[in-house]
Amino acid sequence: MKTRDKIYTLLAESDGIISGEAISGELGISRVSVWKHIRGLVDAGIPVAASARGYELAVDEDHLTPLAFGARKNLIHVHREIPSTMDAAAELARAGCPDFTVVVTERQTRGRGRMARVWASDAGGLYFTIVVRPELPIDRAHLVNLAAAVEINGLLRSSYAVDAWLKWPNDILVDGRKICGCLSQMEIEGGVIGFLCIGIGLNVNNDPSRGEPNAVSLKDILGHSVPRSRILTEFIDRFETRLAAIDSEQLIRDWKANNNTIGRRVSVATTKHTREGTAVDIDEQGGLVLEREDGSRDTVIYGDCFYDTFDR
């Protein structure tokens, strides 16, 4: 364990202030060295308060730092601000980063959603991209994106008692308002999946309504802030468990059981055309099956889906 990590552990396990002298004696380093490592923690975004009596972790459960993720810390890349977590994660993936590497940031300057739309990334939200290397044929890659959406939705329901619903293809709504969006990017190597980057933007402690009036945050719903590192840790655990033994039939059943799209009149827009009909099912590839007025059916595999969330 690095010296900085040891100091963080001492601070985290302390009931209050711990003196520089005590840290120095515990680790066998000079007090000047202790001070330099403390500065390094602060520069990394860890809230350490210093006084004449010593050091202590400030009360800020919401801060994001690799050290907050325990055994996963070497896989978590935290930034205060970057253009896009998706772009940064793709670069790491091309360089051979391990499975379940995560890029997370406080703010994005060029965050994007589906069809190259801008994703507002105000401070307080949880914006991250996770790199996975599933042993799946290319025609089943869609399952990974579905799994991510299902697990975020399940997390909101089970851990925070939020009445969250999946909107095709990968949005999550609460009372008809958007709380989360997912986006995926795949690269193929030698005819198989090289890696998938799953980008997720979850409104946690931010105020998304300024940029998107029909949006809501977890803080709005619960009435208090929520530690983002706790959400990210739980999501990674759930997602990893799902992918370790992925069952396409069960995944599709789980999506259908928690969706807010099937049974509605919808329109699905792409850059070239718009299809309309009643959403009646999703197929094995995650495509949305639409039934037209004449009874014929059409399947759409991507696009922006629009419908009145308060009317069936």
PyMOL commands that set and color helices and strands:
alter all, ss='L'
color gray80, all
select helices_A, chain A and resi 3-13+20-27+31-43+66-75+85-94+114-116+138-140+142-160+208-210+218-222+228-244+248-257
alter helices_A, ss='H'
color red, helices_A
select strands_A, chain A and resi 48-51+54-57+76-82+101-108+126-132+164-167+171-174+177-189+192-202+265-269+274-282+288-291+297-300+304-306
alter strands_A, ss='S'
color yellow, strands_A
deselect
rebuild
show_as cartoon
